[in-house]
Amino acid sequence: MRNIILLTIIGLTILSCSKDNNPDPELIGRWIWEGSSGGIAGITETPESTGDNRELDISADSIKSYLNGTLNFQTAYSTETRESVIFNEPREMVIQENGFRQIIEFSGGKLILIGDCYDCYISEYIKE
């Protein structure tokens, strides 16, 4: 009986770290790129500096990225709370099907995506 209780607790713990099939409704929608910064050189890019218009179209199960109105990237994703490599604490993340992780933050009506790796970029978007 004791082993069954222990296995049940372990199973529930594993399930609590599983994928969130219901992403934050605030994440869903069309997002217009305002700028990105980071990388090893500490580069800052904006639509004005690059001449590019970038948009993200986020549904409940996929992210579509557009560059100047043309689809240039599409991926399935999930949201999960995971231990952050750069913050060393649990953070809500978008996990793309290729494994790339971005921390999700909302601030003043903006979506901030922070690549969870050293020398990654931070990108800001406003909702359309």
N, CA, C and O atoms as CSV, one atom per row, in Angstrom:
chain,resi,resn,atom,element,x,y,z
A,1,MET,N,N,0.823,-1.194,0.000
A,1,MET,CA,C,0.000,0.000,0.000
A,1,MET,C,C,0.860,1.248,0.000
A,1,MET,O,O,0.574,2.220,-0.700
A,2,ARG,N,N,1.921,1.207,0.797
A,2,ARG,CA,C,2.833,2.350,0.889
A,2,ARG,C,C,3.464,2.654,-0.464
A,2,ARG,O,O,3.631,3.819,-0.824
A,3,ASN,N,N,3.819,1.601,-1.222
A,3,ASN,CA,C,4.417,1.788,-2.553
A,3,ASN,C,C,3.427,2.405,-3.529
A,3,ASN,O,O,3.810,3.214,-4.374
A,4,ILE,N,N,2.161,2.030,-3.421
A,4,ILE,CA,C,1.137,2.592,-4.305
A,4,ILE,C,C,0.981,4.087,-4.041
A,4,ILE,O,O,0.871,4.876,-4.980
A,5,ILE,N,N,0.971,4.474,-2.779
A,5,ILE,CA,C,0.860,5.899,-2.428
A,5,ILE,C,C,2.076,6.658,-2.946
A,5,ILE,O,O,1.939,7.742,-3.514
A,6,LEU,N,N,3.259,6.096,-2.753
A,6,LEU,CA,C,4.483,6.739,-3.224
A,6,LEU,C,C,4.477,6.889,-4.738
A,6,LEU,O,O,4.846,7.944,-5.254
A,7,LEU,N,N,4.062,5.846,-5.460
A,7,LEU,CA,C,3.995,5.923,-6.918
A,7,LEU,C,C,2.947,6.939,-7.377
A,7,LEU,O,O,3.155,7.626,-8.376
A,8,THR,N,N,1.836,7.042,-6.668
A,8,THR,CA,C,0.807,8.031,-6.998
A,8,THR,C,C,1.356,9.442,-6.822
A,8,THR,O,O,1.130,10.302,-7.673
A,9,ILE,N,N,2.066,9.689,-5.739
A,9,ILE,CA,C,2.661,11.018,-5.498
A,9,ILE,C,C,3.684,11.349,-6.578
A,9,ILE,O,O,3.708,12.474,-7.079
A,10,ILE,N,N,4.519,10.398,-6.941
A,10,ILE,CA,C,5.511,10.627,-7.997
A,10,ILE,C,C,4.817,10.909,-9.322
A,10,ILE,O,O,5.216,11.818,-10.051
A,11,GLY,N,N,3.775,10.134,-9.642
A,11,GLY,CA,C,3.028,10.348,-10.886
A,11,GLY,C,C,2.391,11.720,-10.938
A,11,GLY,O,O,2.443,12.385,-11.974
A,12,LEU,N,N,1.788,12.161,-9.839
A,12,LEU,CA,C,1.175,13.497,-9.801
A,12,LEU,C,C,2.218,14.596,-9.933
A,12,LEU,O,O,1.964,15.624,-10.561
A,13,THR,N,N,3.387,14.387,-9.344
A,13,THR,CA,C,4.467,15.363,-9.466
A,13,THR,C,C,4.914,15.486,-10.918
A,13,THR,O,O,5.119,16.594,-11.414
A,14,ILE,N,N,5.065,14.367,-11.593
A,14,ILE,CA,C,5.465,14.384,-13.006
A,14,ILE,C,C,4.400,15.072,-13.842
A,14,ILE,O,O,4.732,15.878,-14.710
A,15,LEU,N,N,3.144,14.778,-13.605
A,15,LEU,CA,C,2.057,15.399,-14.361
A,15,LEU,C,C,1.985,16.898,-14.127
A,15,LEU,O,O,1.606,17.640,-15.033
A,16,SER,N,N,2.339,17.361,-12.934
A,16,SER,CA,C,2.281,18.796,-12.654
A,16,SER,C,C,3.339,19.565,-13.434
A,16,SER,O,O,3.217,20.780,-13.584
A,17,CYS,N,N,4.369,18.897,-13.934
A,17,CYS,CA,C,5.407,19.539,-14.738
A,17,CYS,C,C,5.173,19.336,-16.226
A,17,CYS,O,O,6.019,19.710,-17.038
A,18,SER,N,N,4.052,18.757,-16.592
A,18,SER,CA,C,3.814,18.437,-17.989
A,18,SER,C,C,3.388,19.655,-18.785
A,18,SER,O,O,3.223,20.746,-18.238
A,19,LYS,N,N,3.214,19.460,-20.066
A,19,LYS,CA,C,2.832,20.522,-20.976
A,19,LYS,C,C,1.477,21.095,-20.602
A,19,LYS,O,O,0.580,20.382,-20.151
A,20,ASP,N,N,1.352,22.388,-20.800
A,20,ASP,CA,C,0.085,23.073,-20.586
A,20,ASP,C,C,-0.613,23.155,-21.930
A,20,ASP,O,O,-0.183,23.898,-22.812
A,21,ASN,N,N,-1.692,22.394,-22.091
A,21,ASN,CA,C,-2.410,22.387,-23.361
A,21,ASN,C,C,-3.312,23.597,-23.521
A,21,ASN,O,O,-3.936,23.774,-24.568
A,22,ASN,N,N,-3.386,24.424,-22.502
A,22,ASN,CA,C,-4.209,25.623,-22.546
A,22,ASN,C,C,-3.338,26.840,-22.272
A,22,ASN,O,O,-3.247,27.286,-21.128
A,23,PRO,N,N,-2.695,27.385,-23.303
A,23,PRO,CA,C,-1.835,28.551,-23.076
A,23,PRO,C,C,-2.643,29.737,-22.577
A,23,PRO,O,O,-3.851,29.814,-22.800
A,24,ASP,N,N,-1.983,30.641,-21.915
A,24,ASP,CA,C,-2.593,31.874,-21.425
A,24,ASP,C,C,-3.342,32.541,-22.574
A,24,ASP,O,O,-2.745,32.794,-23.620
A,25,PRO,N,N,-4.633,32.834,-22.412
A,25,PRO,CA,C,-5.399,33.469,-23.493
A,25,PRO,C,C,-4.789,34.798,-23.957
A,25,PRO,O,O,-4.988,35.215,-25.098
A,26,GLU,N,N,-4.054,35.446,-23.073
A,26,GLU,CA,C,-3.395,36.704,-23.440
A,26,GLU,C,C,-2.329,36.485,-24.522
A,26,GLU,O,O,-2.026,37.398,-25.289
A,27,LEU,N,N,-1.764,35.282,-24.581
A,27,LEU,CA,C,-0.726,34.959,-25.561
A,27,LEU,C,C,-1.294,34.806,-26.968
A,27,LEU,O,O,-0.612,35.106,-27.949
A,28,ILE,N,N,-2.529,34.345,-27.071
A,28,ILE,CA,C,-3.152,34.071,-28.362
A,28,ILE,C,C,-3.467,35.379,-29.083
A,28,ILE,O,O,-4.042,36.298,-28.502
A,29,GLY,N,N,-3.080,35.448,-30.362
A,29,GLY,CA,C,-3.397,36.625,-31.166
A,29,GLY,C,C,-2.281,36.976,-32.124
A,29,GLY,O,O,-1.325,36.220,-32.303
A,30,ARG,N,N,-2.422,38.139,-32.737
A,30,ARG,CA,C,-1.431,38.632,-33.694
A,30,ARG,C,C,-0.602,39.704,-32.999
A,30,ARG,O,O,-1.142,40.648,-32.422
A,31,TRP,N,N,0.716,39.544,-33.062
A,31,TRP,CA,C,1.650,40.423,-32.361
A,31,TRP,C,C,2.577,41.113,-33.358
A,31,TRP,O,O,3.130,40.471,-34.251
A,32,ILE,N,N,2.741,42.417,-33.199
A,32,ILE,CA,C,3.587,43.229,-34.074
A,32,ILE,C,C,4.921,43.485,-33.364
A,32,ILE,O,O,4.951,43.923,-32.214
A,33,TRP,N,N,5.998,43.210,-34.054
A,33,TRP,CA,C,7.354,43.351,-33.499
A,33,TRP,C,C,7.720,44.803,-33.296
A,33,TRP,O,O,7.545,45.632,-34.189
A,34,GLU,N,N,8.235,45.109,-32.103
A,34,GLU,CA,C,8.728,46.450,-31.787
A,34,GLU,C,C,10.242,46.519,-31.744
A,34,GLU,O,O,10.825,47.579,-31.974
A,35,GLY,N,N,10.886,45.390,-31.450
A,35,GLY,CA,C,12.337,45.399,-31.410
A,35,GLY,C,C,12.893,44.178,-30.710
A,35,GLY,O,O,12.180,43.457,-30.012
A,36,SER,N,N,14.188,43.963,-30.913
A,36,SER,CA,C,14.913,42.853,-30.294
A,36,SER,C,C,16.281,43.345,-29.886
A,36,SER,O,O,16.846,44.248,-30.504
A,37,SER,N,N,16.808,42.736,-28.832
A,37,SER,CA,C,18.179,43.064,-28.424
A,37,SER,C,C,18.817,41.814,-27.835
A,37,SER,O,O,18.137,40.922,-27.329
A,38,GLY,N,N,20.138,41.776,-27.915
A,38,GLY,CA,C,20.868,40.666,-27.327
A,38,GLY,C,C,21.947,40.132,-28.239
A,38,GLY,O,O,22.507,40.849,-29.068
A,39,GLY,N,N,22.221,38.856,-28.065
A,39,GLY,CA,C,23.310,38.233,-28.798
A,39,GLY,C,C,24.642,38.575,-28.166
A,39,GLY,O,O,24.714,39.416,-27.270
A,40,ILE,N,N,25.674,37.939,-28.619
A,40,ILE,CA,C,27.005,38.149,-28.043
A,40,ILE,C,C,27.501,39.581,-28.250
A,40,ILE,O,O,28.283,40.093,-27.448
A,41,ALA,N,N,27.046,40.223,-29.325
A,41,ALA,CA,C,27.478,41.593,-29.615
A,41,ALA,C,C,26.555,42.640,-28.988
A,41,ALA,O,O,26.826,43.836,-29.087
A,42,GLY,N,N,25.471,42.205,-28.346
A,42,GLY,CA,C,24.547,43.149,-27.730
A,42,GLY,C,C,23.827,44.034,-28.739
A,42,GLY,O,O,23.632,45.225,-28.496
A,43,ILE,N,N,23.438,43.467,-29.850
A,43,ILE,CA,C,22.801,44.198,-30.945
A,43,ILE,C,C,21.367,44.564,-30.577
A,43,ILE,O,O,20.668,43.791,-29.922
A,44,THR,N,N,20.936,45.745,-31.004
A,44,THR,CA,C,19.539,46.145,-30.894
A,44,THR,C,C,19.002,46.370,-32.295
A,44,THR,O,O,19.608,47.073,-33.104
A,45,GLU,N,N,17.843,45.756,-32.572
A,45,GLU,CA,C,17.197,45.891,-33.878
A,45,GLU,C,C,15.773,46.370,-33.668
A,45,GLU,O,O,15.106,45.975,-32.711
A,46,THR,N,N,15.316,47.219,-34.564
A,46,THR,CA,C,13.941,47.696,-34.568
A,46,THR,C,C,13.450,47.693,-36.010
A,46,THR,O,O,14.248,47.528,-36.933
A,47,PRO,N,N,12.151,47.872,-36.213
A,47,PRO,CA,C,11.680,47.988,-37.596
A,47,PRO,C,C,12.354,49.143,-38.340
A,47,PRO,O,O,12.617,49.043,-39.539
A,48,GLU,N,N,12.631,50.226,-37.634
A,48,GLU,CA,C,13.284,51.374,-38.267
A,48,GLU,C,C,14.728,51.070,-38.664
A,48,GLU,O,O,15.179,51.492,-39.729
A,49,SER,N,N,15.452,50.342,-37.817
A,49,SER,CA,C,16.866,50.079,-38.107
A,49,SER,C,C,17.057,48.978,-39.146
A,49,SER,O,O,18.070,48.957,-39.845
A,50,THR,N,N,16.083,48.052,-39.255
A,50,THR,CA,C,16.232,46.934,-40.195
A,50,THR,C,C,15.402,47.093,-41.465
A,50,THR,O,O,15.690,46.473,-42.489
A,51,GLY,N,N,14.365,47.935,-41.386
A,51,GLY,CA,C,13.436,48.049,-42.507
A,51,GLY,C,C,12.477,46.871,-42.598
A,51,GLY,O,O,11.749,46.730,-43.580
A,52,ASP,N,N,12.478,46.025,-41.567
A,52,ASP,CA,C,11.643,44.824,-41.565
A,52,ASP,C,C,10.396,45.017,-40.710
A,52,ASP,O,O,10.436,45.657,-39.659
A,53,ASN,N,N,9.306,44.458,-41.177
A,53,ASN,CA,C,8.085,44.360,-40.389
A,53,ASN,C,C,7.909,42.888,-40.058
A,53,ASN,O,O,7.770,42.052,-40.951
A,54,ARG,N,N,7.917,42.579,-38.768
A,54,ARG,CA,C,7.775,41.197,-38.324
A,54,ARG,C,C,6.505,41.072,-37.494
A,54,ARG,O,O,6.144,41.975,-36.739
A,55,GLU,N,N,5.842,39.948,-37.648
A,55,GLU,CA,C,4.627,39.675,-36.896
A,55,GLU,C,C,4.631,38.219,-36.450
A,55,GLU,O,O,5.178,37.346,-37.124
A,56,LEU,N,N,4.014,37.979,-35.312
A,56,LEU,CA,C,3.759,36.620,-34.842
A,56,LEU,C,C,2.261,36.425,-34.791
A,56,LEU,O,O,1.528,37.276,-34.287
A,57,ASP,N,N,1.812,35.308,-35.312
A,57,ASP,CA,C,0.414,34.922,-35.215
A,57,ASP,C,C,0.396,33.669,-34.344
A,57,ASP,O,O,0.790,32.590,-34.786
A,58,ILE,N,N,-0.065,33.824,-33.105
A,58,ILE,CA,C,-0.023,32.726,-32.142
A,58,ILE,C,C,-1.437,32.195,-31.915
A,58,ILE,O,O,-2.329,32.924,-31.481
A,59,SER,N,N,-1.619,30.916,-32.216
A,59,SER,CA,C,-2.889,30.238,-31.949
A,59,SER,C,C,-2.684,29.345,-30.721
A,59,SER,O,O,-1.641,29.413,-30.071
A,60,ALA,N,N,-3.657,28.529,-30.410
A,60,ALA,CA,C,-3.546,27.654,-29.238
A,60,ALA,C,C,-2.475,26.579,-29.390
A,60,ALA,O,O,-2.019,26.020,-28.392
A,61,ASP,N,N,-2.061,26.277,-30.636
A,61,ASP,CA,C,-1.090,25.195,-30.815
A,61,ASP,C,C,0.020,25.474,-31.826
A,61,ASP,O,O,0.869,24.614,-32.058
A,62,SER,N,N,0.027,26.669,-32.434
A,62,SER,CA,C,1.111,26.960,-33.388
A,62,SER,C,C,1.487,28.433,-33.365
A,62,SER,O,O,0.704,29.303,-32.984
A,63,ILE,N,N,2.711,28.668,-33.785
A,63,ILE,CA,C,3.226,30.021,-33.943
A,63,ILE,C,C,3.628,30.176,-35.399
A,63,ILE,O,O,4.372,29.361,-35.944
A,64,LYS,N,N,3.123,31.236,-36.020
A,64,LYS,CA,C,3.514,31.578,-37.383
A,64,LYS,C,C,4.242,32.909,-37.322
A,64,LYS,O,O,3.764,33.863,-36.708
A,65,SER,N,N,5.399,32.965,-37.962
A,65,SER,CA,C,6.200,34.177,-38.000
A,65,SER,C,C,6.198,34.718,-39.423
A,65,SER,O,O,6.455,33.989,-40.381
A,66,TYR,N,N,5.905,35.998,-39.544
A,66,TYR,CA,C,5.854,36.661,-40.848
A,66,TYR,C,C,6.939,37.729,-40.914
A,66,TYR,O,O,7.166,38.458,-39.949
A,67,LEU,N,N,7.600,37.811,-42.051
A,67,LEU,CA,C,8.586,38.850,-42.326
A,67,LEU,C,C,8.104,39.612,-43.546
A,67,LEU,O,O,7.998,39.054,-44.638
A,68,ASN,N,N,7.813,40.885,-43.356
A,68,ASN,CA,C,7.305,41.750,-44.421
A,68,ASN,C,C,6.101,41.125,-45.129
A,68,ASN,O,O,5.989,41.177,-46.354
A,69,GLY,N,N,5.203,40.534,-44.333
A,69,GLY,CA,C,3.963,39.993,-44.857
A,69,GLY,C,C,4.038,38.575,-45.400
A,69,GLY,O,O,3.018,38.015,-45.800
A,70,THR,N,N,5.236,37.980,-45.423
A,70,THR,CA,C,5.415,36.633,-45.959
A,70,THR,C,C,5.716,35.657,-44.824
A,70,THR,O,O,6.588,35.915,-43.994
A,71,LEU,N,N,4.995,34.539,-44.788
A,71,LEU,CA,C,5.252,33.511,-43.786
A,71,LEU,C,C,6.674,32.999,-43.950
A,71,LEU,O,O,7.038,32.505,-45.017
A,72,ASN,N,N,7.490,33.115,-42.884
A,72,ASN,CA,C,8.861,32.615,-42.991
A,72,ASN,C,C,9.178,31.526,-41.978
A,72,ASN,O,O,10.253,30.928,-42.028
A,73,PHE,N,N,8.244,31.260,-41.048
A,73,PHE,CA,C,8.501,30.220,-40.061
A,73,PHE,C,C,7.182,29.823,-39.417
A,73,PHE,O,O,6.351,30.676,-39.107
A,74,GLN,N,N,6.996,28.522,-39.220
A,74,GLN,CA,C,5.809,28.020,-38.540
A,74,GLN,C,C,6.227,26.840,-37.688
A,74,GLN,O,O,7.000,25.991,-38.132
A,75,THR,N,N,5.718,26.781,-36.461
A,75,THR,CA,C,6.070,25.685,-35.572
A,75,THR,C,C,4.928,25.400,-34.598
A,75,THR,O,O,4.165,26.293,-34.229
A,76,ALA,N,N,4.834,24.163,-34.201
A,76,ALA,CA,C,3.957,23.797,-33.097
A,76,ALA,C,C,4.679,24.191,-31.810
A,76,ALA,O,O,5.904,24.306,-31.784
A,77,TYR,N,N,3.910,24.395,-30.750
A,77,TYR,CA,C,4.523,24.766,-29.483
A,77,TYR,C,C,3.641,24.303,-28.337
A,77,TYR,O,O,2.489,23.914,-28.526
A,78,SER,N,N,4.212,24.357,-27.153
A,78,SER,CA,C,3.456,24.165,-25.927
A,78,SER,C,C,3.935,25.232,-24.944
A,78,SER,O,O,4.967,25.868,-25.161
A,79,THR,N,N,3.192,25.420,-23.883
A,79,THR,CA,C,3.666,26.293,-22.814
A,79,THR,C,C,3.889,25.423,-21.586
A,79,THR,O,O,3.101,24.528,-21.281
A,80,GLU,N,N,4.976,25.707,-20.897
A,80,GLU,CA,C,5.337,24.929,-19.714
A,80,GLU,C,C,6.041,25.836,-18.727
A,80,GLU,O,O,6.645,26.842,-19.099
A,81,THR,N,N,5.953,25.463,-17.470
A,81,THR,CA,C,6.776,26.109,-16.460
A,81,THR,C,C,7.997,25.227,-16.282
A,81,THR,O,O,7.895,24.059,-15.907
A,82,ARG,N,N,9.160,25.813,-16.560
A,82,ARG,CA,C,10.422,25.071,-16.454
A,82,ARG,C,C,11.464,25.929,-15.755
A,82,ARG,O,O,11.339,27.150,-15.669
A,83,GLU,N,N,12.480,25.265,-15.265
A,83,GLU,CA,C,13.604,25.960,-14.655
A,83,GLU,C,C,14.347,26.720,-15.751
A,83,GLU,O,O,14.781,26.125,-16.737
A,84,SER,N,N,14.492,28.020,-15.581
A,84,SER,CA,C,15.171,28.852,-16.566
A,84,SER,C,C,16.683,28.708,-16.453
A,84,SER,O,O,17.242,28.705,-15.356
A,85,VAL,N,N,17.329,28.590,-17.598
A,85,VAL,CA,C,18.789,28.524,-17.649
A,85,VAL,C,C,19.391,29.859,-17.218
A,85,VAL,O,O,20.400,29.887,-16.513
A,86,ILE,N,N,18.779,30.961,-17.638
A,86,ILE,CA,C,19.383,32.275,-17.361
A,86,ILE,C,C,18.921,32.897,-16.041
A,86,ILE,O,O,19.634,33.730,-15.482
A,87,PHE,N,N,17.751,32.514,-15.532
A,87,PHE,CA,C,17.260,33.087,-14.276
A,87,PHE,C,C,17.363,32.126,-13.090
A,87,PHE,O,O,17.176,32.538,-11.945
A,88,ASN,N,N,17.658,30.853,-13.353
A,88,ASN,CA,C,17.792,29.834,-12.308
A,88,ASN,C,C,16.569,29.740,-11.402
A,88,ASN,O,O,16.695,29.538,-10.195
A,89,GLU,N,N,15.383,29.887,-11.996
A,89,GLU,CA,C,14.133,29.720,-11.269
A,89,GLU,C,C,13.055,29.336,-12.274
A,89,GLU,O,O,13.219,29.570,-13.471
A,90,PRO,N,N,11.972,28.757,-11.812
A,90,PRO,CA,C,10.908,28.366,-12.741
A,90,PRO,C,C,10.281,29.591,-13.414
A,90,PRO,O,O,9.991,30.592,-12.759
A,91,ARG,N,N,10.079,29.496,-14.723
A,91,ARG,CA,C,9.438,30.553,-15.510
A,91,ARG,C,C,8.503,29.918,-16.524
A,91,ARG,O,O,8.746,28.806,-16.994
A,92,GLU,N,N,7.432,30.628,-16.860
A,92,GLU,CA,C,6.511,30.180,-17.902
A,92,GLU,C,C,7.211,30.355,-19.246
A,92,GLU,O,O,7.764,31.418,-19.528
A,93,MET,N,N,7.185,29.307,-20.081
A,93,MET,CA,C,7.915,29.332,-21.343
A,93,MET,C,C,7.084,28.819,-22.504
A,93,MET,O,O,6.181,27.998,-22.338
A,94,VAL,N,N,7.411,29.323,-23.675
A,94,VAL,CA,C,6.964,28.748,-24.937
A,94,VAL,C,C,8.046,27.752,-25.320
A,94,VAL,O,O,9.223,28.105,-25.380
A,95,ILE,N,N,7.657,26.512,-25.578
A,95,ILE,CA,C,8.601,25.480,-26.009
A,95,ILE,C,C,8.228,25.099,-27.434
A,95,ILE,O,O,7.193,24.476,-27.670
A,96,GLN,N,N,9.087,25.482,-28.389
A,96,GLN,CA,C,8.822,25.152,-29.785
A,96,GLN,C,C,9.100,23.674,-30.031
A,96,GLN,O,O,9.820,23.036,-29.263
A,97,GLU,N,N,8.525,23.130,-31.106
A,97,GLU,CA,C,8.689,21.702,-31.386
A,97,GLU,C,C,10.151,21.310,-31.586
A,97,GLU,O,O,10.492,20.140,-31.416
A,98,ASN,N,N,11.021,22.251,-31.942
A,98,ASN,CA,C,12.448,21.943,-32.096
A,98,ASN,C,C,13.198,22.040,-30.768
A,98,ASN,O,O,14.408,21.819,-30.722
A,99,GLY,N,N,12.479,22.373,-29.677
A,99,GLY,CA,C,13.090,22.437,-28.352
A,99,GLY,C,C,13.505,23.829,-27.911
A,99,GLY,O,O,13.842,24.019,-26.742
A,100,PHE,N,N,13.492,24.821,-28.817
A,100,PHE,CA,C,13.873,26.177,-28.442
A,100,PHE,C,C,12.882,26.719,-27.422
A,100,PHE,O,O,11.669,26.590,-27.584
A,101,ARG,N,N,13.422,27.331,-26.361
A,101,ARG,CA,C,12.608,27.812,-25.249
A,101,ARG,C,C,12.686,29.332,-25.148
A,101,ARG,O,O,13.760,29.924,-25.245
A,102,GLN,N,N,11.523,29.947,-24.951
A,102,GLN,CA,C,11.460,31.387,-24.728
A,102,GLN,C,C,10.582,31.656,-23.515
A,102,GLN,O,O,9.465,31.150,-23.410
A,103,ILE,N,N,11.106,32.454,-22.611
A,103,ILE,CA,C,10.355,32.862,-21.425
A,103,ILE,C,C,9.301,33.868,-21.857
A,103,ILE,O,O,9.569,34.753,-22.669
A,104,ILE,N,N,8.098,33.724,-21.308
A,104,ILE,CA,C,6.974,34.592,-21.637
A,104,ILE,C,C,6.788,35.601,-20.514
A,104,ILE,O,O,6.670,35.231,-19.346
A,105,GLU,N,N,6.763,36.883,-20.878
A,105,GLU,CA,C,6.428,37.936,-19.925
A,105,GLU,C,C,5.467,38.907,-20.596
A,105,GLU,O,O,5.547,39.133,-21.803
A,106,PHE,N,N,4.569,39.473,-19.819
A,106,PHE,CA,C,3.661,40.506,-20.297
A,106,PHE,C,C,3.922,41.749,-19.457
A,106,PHE,O,O,4.011,41.675,-18.231
A,107,SER,N,N,4.042,42.896,-20.128
A,107,SER,CA,C,4.298,44.139,-19.416
A,107,SER,C,C,3.691,45.300,-20.190
A,107,SER,O,O,4.058,45.536,-21.341
A,108,GLY,N,N,2.780,46.015,-19.581
A,108,GLY,CA,C,2.185,47.189,-20.216
A,108,GLY,C,C,1.576,46.909,-21.570
A,108,GLY,O,O,1.729,47.711,-22.492
A,109,GLY,N,N,0.886,45.782,-21.712
A,109,GLY,CA,C,0.266,45.428,-22.985
A,109,GLY,C,C,1.225,44.848,-24.004
A,109,GLY,O,O,0.831,44.597,-25.143
A,110,LYS,N,N,2.466,44.630,-23.626
A,110,LYS,CA,C,3.465,44.062,-24.529
A,110,LYS,C,C,3.735,42.608,-24.184
A,110,LYS,O,O,3.647,42.197,-23.027
A,111,LEU,N,N,4.067,41.836,-25.218
A,111,LEU,CA,C,4.557,40.476,-25.062
A,111,LEU,C,C,6.075,40.545,-25.156
A,111,LEU,O,O,6.621,41.067,-26.128
A,112,ILE,N,N,6.743,40.020,-24.154
A,112,ILE,CA,C,8.204,39.981,-24.161
A,112,ILE,C,C,8.613,38.512,-24.180
A,112,ILE,O,O,8.262,37.748,-23.281
A,113,LEU,N,N,9.356,38.129,-25.211
A,113,LEU,CA,C,9.868,36.765,-25.338
A,113,LEU,C,C,11.375,36.800,-25.130
A,113,LEU,O,O,12.097,37.488,-25.850
A,114,ILE,N,N,11.832,36.059,-24.148
A,114,ILE,CA,C,13.247,36.042,-23.782
A,114,ILE,C,C,13.793,34.657,-24.088
A,114,ILE,O,O,13.387,33.677,-23.464
A,115,GLY,N,N,14.705,34.570,-25.039
A,115,GLY,CA,C,15.335,33.281,-25.343
A,115,GLY,C,C,16.028,32.755,-24.107
A,115,GLY,O,O,16.845,33.459,-23.513
A,116,ASP,N,N,15.718,31.525,-23.704
A,116,ASP,CA,C,16.284,30.964,-22.475
A,116,ASP,C,C,17.621,30.285,-22.752
A,116,ASP,O,O,17.774,29.074,-22.591
A,117,CYS,N,N,18.571,31.093,-23.169
A,117,CYS,CA,C,19.932,30.618,-23.400
A,117,CYS,C,C,20.865,31.815,-23.329
A,117,CYS,O,O,20.439,32.960,-23.478
A,118,TYR,N,N,22.109,31.546,-23.105
A,118,TYR,CA,C,23.081,32.636,-23.071
A,118,TYR,C,C,23.263,33.164,-24.487
A,118,TYR,O,O,23.317,32.385,-25.439
A,119,ASP,N,N,23.356,34.464,-24.629
A,119,ASP,CA,C,23.516,35.145,-25.917
A,119,ASP,C,C,22.266,35.077,-26.790
A,119,ASP,O,O,22.345,35.301,-27.998
A,120,CYS,N,N,21.133,34.776,-26.203
A,120,CYS,CA,C,19.876,34.810,-26.954
A,120,CYS,C,C,19.326,36.234,-26.973
A,120,CYS,O,O,19.866,37.135,-26.331
A,121,TYR,N,N,18.257,36.412,-27.711
A,121,TYR,CA,C,17.637,37.718,-27.871
A,121,TYR,C,C,16.382,37.858,-27.020
A,121,TYR,O,O,15.716,36.876,-26.692
A,122,ILE,N,N,16.083,39.087,-26.676
A,122,ILE,CA,C,14.824,39.478,-26.060
A,122,ILE,C,C,14.067,40.253,-27.121
A,122,ILE,O,O,14.595,41.202,-27.701
A,123,SER,N,N,12.828,39.848,-27.377
A,123,SER,CA,C,12.020,40.525,-28.388
A,123,SER,C,C,10.726,41.027,-27.757
A,123,SER,O,O,10.120,40.356,-26.922
A,124,GLU,N,N,10.318,42.227,-28.178
A,124,GLU,CA,C,9.081,42.834,-27.672
A,124,GLU,C,C,8.083,42.984,-28.816
A,124,GLU,O,O,8.437,43.326,-29.944
A,125,TYR,N,N,6.822,42.714,-28.480
A,125,TYR,CA,C,5.719,42.790,-29.447
A,125,TYR,C,C,4.544,43.507,-28.799
A,125,TYR,O,O,4.358,43.459,-27.583
A,126,ILE,N,N,3.752,44.176,-29.639
A,126,ILE,CA,C,2.478,44.721,-29.169
A,126,ILE,C,C,1.366,43.997,-29.917
A,126,ILE,O,O,1.528,43.603,-31.072
A,127,LYS,N,N,0.240,43.829,-29.240
A,127,LYS,CA,C,-0.877,43.100,-29.850
A,127,LYS,C,C,-1.568,43.965,-30.882
A,127,LYS,O,O,-1.813,45.150,-30.656
A,128,GLU,N,N,-1.879,43.360,-32.019
A,128,GLU,CA,C,-2.562,44.072,-33.098
A,128,GLU,C,C,-3.998,44.341,-32.700
A,128,GLU,O,O,-4.751,44.934,-33.472
